[in-house]
């Protein structure tokens, strides 16, 4: 009998011991995390703009954020513990309007950014060709407003230097091009070529080589097709630059199906880490495929649910569509790039789907067309979040069209500080009051999504932050700031580059702030954006960038 009781007791003790071990394993599994980041200042960018000192990450998600004592109370066991040593953590930055793939392409072409004369443009093209010996020379980045002679050049020198090699050099904003005779001939452009939505410039009955907006597509249509390997290199080169600036999501403003599918395959293979909000380029083939066949595409790193449409051109090339004539060019109003009928038909087609419409609008005439059309179509459709990209010059009576859920502004603060030297000459003292009006847009809509529009501007998002707050160039000009009443606060600028940008992408529940359940997308800085000298912000360096908890820089 005693032996039976003994064995029963031993079985009971063994069972209890087994349960303790199992419970311990479960508890250990439950509280095990991949990493704990402590001893820093963590800007969560939550509703209260609160800060924390410690954050725990597991499986690419934030599982806890708070004080060291609070995290300790949860008894986490971390595979990696990282002492931030007093550094500052912010949500990964989101560039709400850029050309990620275009940046990578540009790295393979002639870089003309910063040229101070047409002769310097010629010199760079020659140096590039001597090194690369291309069958078709393509470049981008010149801006005649930066030259002593602020007029469009002609292609005479390009014709003499490259009589048999096509050359096409695009203006920095992507809305004007100078092409030599070889490129014009290859594209079939003559003095009799019909066009709309732009210009094929002629002087004394001869082509000058200057193409503005839609006619540029004729030359772009005969560009050599990039190989898959070249496209992969372009995307990876662009990623390398972006993560070094703390960017974890980019909104690529205009991509074709093939590039989107390549991005997806590289992401799925773990090669491309960058998260991409892809705006589909407005072509019949793209619309038929994405709107009618595929619908919204959403993965952990790719979001395809918007269409990019160009309403007009750019202010720098006087292609922006204005209600009244340009102040510095009588009888010139710019132009819409599509007819009003085509724009409205396209908008109506998109409104019948779950896709968002994101329309490039620079001039006040283009903006009011876009805003009125959006309002008519979305008035009874909540939470559509259609975006006006740039919203650059808006009539003072037209700001009221923006709201918090149907019509959102997506702006690029460095456009203000790049254009401020000549913008008032273009539009006059009255219209400039509604130009680059970021604070007014914020007050009307409750948010502004901020981006760079690179490679039109520099990739550096800290220039975005600086320009939004200071309204000055990096030399501190002008004193007091350009239309300083339209400046954003530091908190507003950071929200515009994180949670508000995420909202404009329908992604505010998964990124844009450092809160439990969201992706561990964040950057680490050695200085505090909220308190450091404003003049030092353009030069700040990122210490580390994480996407889904993985260090990518």
ZINORSUL-V189819 format. One record per backbone hydrogen bond with DSSP energy under -1.0 kcal/mol. NH is the residue of the N-H (numbers start at 0). CO is the residue of the C=O. If there is no record, write none. Layout:
nh=<NH & NH>
co=<CO & CO>
This chain:
nh=<4 & 5 & 6 & 7 & 8 & 9 & 10 & 11 & 12 & 13 & 14 & 15 & 16 & 17 & 18 & 19 & 20 & 21 & 22 & 23 & 24 & 25 & 26 & 27 & 28 & 29 & 30 & 32 & 33 & 34 & 35 & 36 & 37 & 39 & 40 & 41 & 42 & 43 & 48 & 51 & 52 & 53 & 54 & 55 & 56 & 57 & 60 & 61 & 62 & 63 & 65 & 70 & 71 & 72 & 74 & 76 & 78 & 79 & 81 & 83 & 85 & 86 & 87 & 88 & 89 & 91 & 92 & 93 & 94 & 95 & 97 & 98 & 102 & 103 & 104 & 105 & 106 & 107 & 108 & 109 & 111 & 114 & 120 & 121 & 122 & 123 & 124 & 125 & 126 & 127 & 128 & 129 & 130 & 131 & 132 & 136 & 138 & 139 & 140 & 145 & 146 & 150 & 154 & 158 & 159 & 160 & 161 & 167 & 168 & 169 & 170 & 171 & 173 & 176 & 177 & 178 & 179 & 183 & 184 & 185 & 186 & 188 & 192 & 198 & 200 & 202 & 205 & 207 & 210 & 211 & 212 & 213 & 215 & 216 & 217 & 219 & 220 & 221 & 222 & 230 & 231 & 232 & 233 & 234 & 235 & 236 & 237 & 238 & 239 & 240 & 241 & 242 & 244 & 245 & 246 & 247 & 248 & 249 & 250 & 251 & 252 & 253 & 254 & 259 & 260 & 261 & 262 & 263 & 264 & 265 & 266 & 267 & 268 & 269 & 270 & 271 & 274 & 275 & 276 & 277 & 278 & 279 & 280 & 281 & 282 & 286 & 287 & 288 & 289 & 290 & 292 & 293 & 294 & 296 & 298 & 302 & 303 & 306 & 307 & 308 & 310 & 312 & 317 & 318 & 319 & 321 & 325 & 326 & 328 & 331 & 334 & 336 & 342 & 343 & 344 & 345 & 346 & 347 & 348 & 349 & 350 & 351 & 352 & 355 & 357 & 358 & 359 & 360 & 364 & 365 & 366 & 367 & 368 & 369 & 370 & 371 & 372 & 373 & 374 & 375 & 376 & 377 & 378 & 380 & 384 & 385 & 386 & 387 & 388 & 389 & 391 & 392 & 393 & 397 & 400 & 401 & 402 & 407 & 409 & 410 & 414 & 416 & 417 & 418 & 419 & 421 & 422 & 425 & 426 & 427 & 431 & 432 & 433 & 434 & 435 & 437 & 440 & 441 & 442 & 443 & 444 & 445 & 448 & 449 & 450 & 452 & 455 & 462 & 464 & 465 & 466 & 467 & 468 & 469 & 470 & 472 & 475 & 480 & 481 & 485 & 486 & 487 & 492 & 493 & 494 & 495 & 496 & 497 & 499 & 501 & 502 & 503 & 505 & 506 & 509 & 510 & 513 & 514 & 516 & 517 & 518 & 519 & 520 & 521 & 522 & 523 & 524 & 530 & 531 & 535 & 536 & 538 & 539 & 542 & 543 & 545 & 546 & 548 & 549 & 551 & 552>
co=<0 & 1 & 2 & 3 & 4 & 5 & 6 & 7 & 8 & 9 & 10 & 11 & 12 & 13 & 14 & 15 & 16 & 17 & 18 & 19 & 20 & 21 & 22 & 23 & 24 & 25 & 26 & 76 & 56 & 56 & 79 & 54 & 81 & 52 & 86 & 51 & 88 & 49 & 45 & 41 & 65 & 65 & 36 & 63 & 34 & 60 & 57 & 517 & 55 & 55 & 53 & 66 & 67 & 68 & 71 & 30 & 32 & 33 & 35 & 37 & 38 & 83 & 524 & 40 & 522 & 520 & 245 & 496 & 248 & 449 & 250 & 453 & 98 & 99 & 100 & 101 & 102 & 104 & 105 & 137 & 139 & 111 & 116 & 117 & 118 & 119 & 120 & 121 & 122 & 123 & 124 & 125 & 126 & 127 & 128 & 165 & 167 & 109 & 169 & 142 & 143 & 148 & 207 & 154 & 155 & 156 & 157 & 136 & 177 & 138 & 175 & 141 & 170 & 210 & 168 & 208 & 166 & 179 & 180 & 181 & 182 & 183 & 189 & 211 & 209 & 205 & 202 & 200 & 176 & 198 & 174 & 196 & 212 & 213 & 214 & 215 & 216 & 218 & 219 & 226 & 227 & 228 & 229 & 230 & 231 & 232 & 233 & 234 & 235 & 236 & 237 & 238 & 241 & 242 & 241 & 92 & 92 & 274 & 94 & 276 & 97 & 251 & 278 & 255 & 256 & 257 & 258 & 259 & 260 & 261 & 262 & 263 & 264 & 266 & 265 & 265 & 247 & 300 & 249 & 302 & 251 & 305 & 254 & 307 & 280 & 282 & 283 & 284 & 285 & 286 & 288 & 288 & 289 & 303 & 301 & 275 & 296 & 355 & 279 & 357 & 359 & 318 & 314 & 313 & 313 & 332 & 331 & 425 & 325 & 328 & 318 & 310 & 338 & 339 & 340 & 341 & 342 & 343 & 344 & 345 & 346 & 347 & 349 & 304 & 306 & 386 & 308 & 388 & 320 & 320 & 362 & 363 & 364 & 365 & 366 & 367 & 368 & 369 & 370 & 371 & 372 & 373 & 374 & 377 & 404 & 405 & 356 & 407 & 358 & 409 & 360 & 361 & 433 & 394 & 397 & 398 & 406 & 385 & 387 & 448 & 411 & 412 & 413 & 414 & 415 & 418 & 418 & 421 & 422 & 423 & 427 & 429 & 430 & 431 & 391 & 435 & 436 & 437 & 438 & 439 & 440 & 441 & 408 & 495 & 410 & 96 & 452 & 459 & 460 & 461 & 462 & 463 & 464 & 465 & 466 & 476 & 472 & 477 & 470 & 482 & 483 & 467 & 488 & 489 & 490 & 491 & 492 & 494 & 494 & 497 & 498 & 499 & 502 & 501 & 506 & 506 & 43 & 512 & 61 & 514 & 509 & 59 & 518 & 545 & 89 & 543 & 87 & 527 & 527 & 532 & 533 & 535 & 536 & 523 & 523 & 521 & 549 & 519 & 546 & 544 & 544>
